[in-house]
Amino acid sequence: MKAVGYHDLLGKPGFKLALHKKGERWYLYSPALWEPGLHILEVTDPTRPRHVRFIQGPANTWTLQVQIAGTRMITSLERIAPGWGDQPGAPFDEGFVTWDIADPENPERLGQFKTGGSGTHRNYYDGGRYVYATGLPEGYEGHILQIVDIDDPTRPVEVSRWWRKGQWKAGGESGAPHATQLHGGAHVRGDRAYLPYGGGGFVILDIADKKKPRLVGDLAFSPPFQSFIAVHTALPLSKRELVVCNSEAIAENCNEPLGYAGIVDIKDESKPRLCSLFPLPRPPEGASYRNFCEKVGALVRIISISGSTRTSFCTTRISVS
């Protein structure tokens, strides 16, 4: 990788990204991490990113995720997790917002979906009528799947939900494995949804009937792997019966059980199986550290010091052989 462009994002660190093309122009949308809101940059010339505007988000609310397809944009709203800059007891907003980006520099807010709880985390939208939301409605322990109809984007409507048994505490359920929660997004391909369900493992749903999602198969990852976010992402390969899964590292200095990245064989959907694991990355020859756990990263430094620290956005070109 070679860095070819830079923008400081007005000192408001960016987080997740969505790239959008309108005519011959390219736009990058990035929610901020430590301040609610959304950056819009034009990156047609990646060596000279142009900051178009910053759309302020609601107070005391995470606005971490953005999805774009066609002229629709979906942005998440979520209660900030304790210890991540929240204001205990203060009001927050939740759910997700639908936008029209026919004019990519001036998004038009259309409507809002609310979970009735703590909001949505990592949603999935690839165009069309449905948003596959990673929501946390009142009464549940851990995020679940909520399928939301945005045929009328000004009035999103939930059509169904799916959760692992034991999550619906208000319904009297119990016994869910530790850290059972949909981390999202629920990657959709045809009439299948592939769910990274944290400590609840990897899940395949039949969503041919959007009103009645049906379990097809699942695969536990914890044990032997860590349980907190045992499956962070489940990405199906486009032309093969394989899904790439991985965990998420949270603790600094690797002070947690071993994570992984691996490939799951879904030829028999009812019995997914882990068929391979990627090797652990090795430091370059001559490095002053024995492994990457010993290498203090820039992200750790940013998190552990003042929120006023300036951070950067970089564009890169990648050559793949």
N, C-alpha and C positions, 0 to 999 in steps of 0.2 A: 504494500500500500504506500501511496505517496500523497501527502496532504497538498492540495492545490488551491484551497480557498479557506477563508476564515471570517467569522463574524462573532462578536462578543455577546450578541443577543441582549444588548442593553443592560448587561449585568444580571439578567434573569435566566438562570441555567435552563437549558432545554432538556427534554426527556425523550419520549417516544416520538416517532416520525411518520409522516405520510407524504408521499410524493404524488403530484398531480400535474397533468399536462393539459393545457388549453391552447389550441392552435399550435404555434411554434414556441410557446413559452412554458417553462417548467416552474412549478411552485412547490415549496417544502413547508409543511405545517408541523409545528412542534409545540406541544404543551410545555409549560414551564414546570419545574420540579418543586421549588420552594415557594412559589407564589402562584395562586390560581390564575390561569389565563392561557392564551394560545398565541404563539408567534406565527406570522406569515412571512416567508422570504421568497423572493424570486431568485432562482438558481439556474436560469437559462445559461448564463456564463458562470460555471462553477468556481472560477477563479475570483469572481467579484460578486458574492451573494449580496442582494439588495434587501434590506429589511423594509417590508411593506407596512406592517402595523403589528401592534400587540393588542389583542382583545382581552380585556380584563375579565376574570372569572369571579364567581361568588366567594365571599369571605369564608375562611375556615373550612375550605372544601378542596379536596384533591381533584384536579382536572388532568389526569395523567395520560389519557389514552385517546387517540384519534384514528378513525377509519374513514377512508374515502373510496367511493365507487361512482363513476359517472359524475353527475352534478350533485350528489348527496354526500354530506359529511356527518359523521356520528361522533360526538365527543362525550366522554364519561364525566360523571359527577359522583363524588364519593366522600364519605366521612373520613377524615384523616386518622390514620392509625395512631394510637397513643404513643407518644415519644418521638413522633415524626413532624412536630411543629404544630400540633393541634392546640386549640384553645378550649380546655374542658368546660362543658356547660354552655358554650356559645352556639348560636344557631349555625347550621350548615345546609347546603343544598345536596340533592341526591338524584340518581337515575342516569339518564343520558339526554342529550339535546340533539335534535335533527336540524340540519342547515342546508340551504341551497347555495352552491358555490358556482352558479352559472357565471357570475363575476368572481373569479378566484381571489381578487384583492379585497372584495367587500362581501363576505359571506352574509346571507340573510337568515336569521334565526327563524325557524318554522314552528317547532313544537318541542315538548319535553315529556319523557316517560319517567314515572316515579315508581320505585319498587315498594314504597311504603316502609322502608327500613333504612339501611345505611348506604344504598346506592349501588353502582356497578363498577367493576374493576377493569377487566380486559374483555371487551366485547368483540364480536366478529360480524363484519358486514362486507359482502362482496357484490352488492347491487341487488336490485329487485325489491321484493316486498318485505322481507323479514330480517330483523336484527336478532342475533343470537347473543343475548346479554348474560354476562357473568354477574348476577345480582345477589344481594343479601337482603331479602324481605324480612320484615318483622316476624319473629317466631322460629327462625332457622338458625342453626349453628353452622357457620361456614357457608360460602357462596354456593349458589345453585345455578342451573340453566333456566333462563326465562326466554321463551321465544316470543318476540314482539312484532306485531304487524304494523308497518309504517306505510301501508298503501295510501293512507291519508297522513302525510308526515306532520301535519299540524295537530293530529290527535292519535299518537301511538297507542296501541291496545295490546295487552298481553293475551296470547292465545293459549299458551300452555306453559308448564314448568316441569322440570325433572330434577330429582335429587337422589342421593344415596340414602338407603334406609338408615335411620338413626339421626338424621339431620333435623327433622321437623320436631323440635322440642315442644312447640306449642300444641302439636298433635299427639303428644304422649310418646314419641319415639325416643329410643336410646340405643346405645351400643355401637355407634359408628366408630370405626378405627380412628386413632389419633390424627388430628389435622386433616380430616376428611373435608375437602372443600374444592370446588371448581376454581382453578386459578385462571382458566381461560386463555385465549378465546377458544370456543368450540369450533375448530376448523371444519368447514362443511365441504363435502364433495359429493355431488349428486344427492341421493336420498340417505346419505350417511353423515353423521356428525362425530368427530373424533375429539374426545374430551380429556384434557389433562387435569386429573382430579386430585392433585396433591397427594396427601396420605391415602386417599381412596383409590389411587392407581390410575391406569389408563382405561378409558371406557369408550365403547362403540355403541352409538344409538342409531336406530332406524327412525328417520324423520320424514318418511314418505307422507305420513299423516301428521301435519304440523301440530294438530290438536292433541295427538296422542303419541309422544315419543316413546319408543320401545327399546329396552336393552337387548343388544345383540350379543355382545361379549365384553369381557373385561380382563385385566391383568394386574395383579398386585405387584407393587415395587418395594413396599416397606412392610416387613423386612425383605431383603437385607439392607436396602438403602435407607437413607435418612427419611423421616416421616413428615417433616414440616412442609416442604414443598417437593415431595418425592417425584411428582410429575408436574413440571412447570409448563412445558409445551409439548404438543403432540401434532406433528406436521406430516401429513401423508404425502408421499412422493407422487407426482402427477401421473406417471405411466407404469408404476410398479405396485405390487401389493405389499408395500412396506411403509412404515411410519417411523419417523425419527422422534425420539422422546429424550427429554433431559430433565434433570433436577435443577433447583436454584440454590446457589450458595448465598448465605445470608451473613453468617458470623465472620468477623474479621480474623485474619491469620489462620483460617481453616479450622477454627475452634468448634467443630461440629462433625457429625458422621460424614463419611466419604460420599461425594456426589458422583454423577455419571452423565454420559451422553451415549445413547445406544440406538439400535435399530430393532423394531418389532415387526415380525412377520405376521400379516393378517390374511394369508391365503385362506385359512379357516377362521372366519370372523368370530365364530363362537368360542374359539380357543386361541386367542393371540398368544404369541410366544416371543420372548426376548431371544434374538438370534445372534447378536453381536454387541460388543461395547467398544467405543472409541478408546484408544490409549490415552493415558494421562499426558498432558503436554510437558515437554522437558525444556528447561532453560537452555539458551544458546551456550555453546562451548565458551568457556572462559568467564561465564557470569559469576558475580560475587555471591550469589545465593544458590542453594542446592535445589530448591524447588520454588514454585510460584507462591506457595504459602508464606515463604520467608521474604518475598518481595513486597514491600509496602507500596500500594497503588495510589495513584492520584485521587481516585474516587474516595478512598478512605480518608485522605487528608481533607478533602473538600467537606465531607460529611461531619468531620470532627471539629471543624473550626467555624468561625462566624459565618452566618448566612449572607453576609455582605461581600464575601469573597467573589472576585470576578472569575467566571469560568467561560469556556469557549465552545463554539460550534465550528467544526471543520468539515470540509467536503473532501472526499478522496476519490481517486480513480483506481480501480482494481483490475489487474490483468489476470485472467484465469486460463491456464493451459490445459 
